[in-house]
Amino acid sequence: MAQLEVSEAVDSLYQQVRNDKSGTDYVLLGYEGKNKIVVESSGAGTEWVDKLKDEQAQFVFFRVNTGDKESKRTKFVFLTWVGEGVSVLQKAKISVHKSDVKKIIRDFAVEFHFTDRSEVDLEKITTAVRKAGGANYNGQESQ
């Protein structure tokens, strides 16, 4: 099996997502050819959701802000997307390739692997991030 090459831009954008002052909320990675991971997109917000392609395998690293007016927390998520149109052979390579990508994208609170668009639910992802964080920082009001 050919060695997976990861573009140098991946590390730079990973660092930007982690930097609170950069304004970059996500980096979306995809394939150039069969054995090179490249940056497909980066930016602010959740626009990466609309950029997931049914015929591709992609990786997304993004930030989720949780908390309330008293306490803000930023956590990070690593998501593997394998669209329904991805070949069986490519699907088999994903786990190996994912471990190579995780050598660069290594600090995250929660990891997901999705194959269906219905699974990409930002509210459920945020809930999972909150649970992974342990403490509940959602400003419990006394009644």
Order of alpha helices (4+ residues) and beta strands (2+ residues): beta-alpha-beta-beta-beta-beta-alpha-beta-alpha
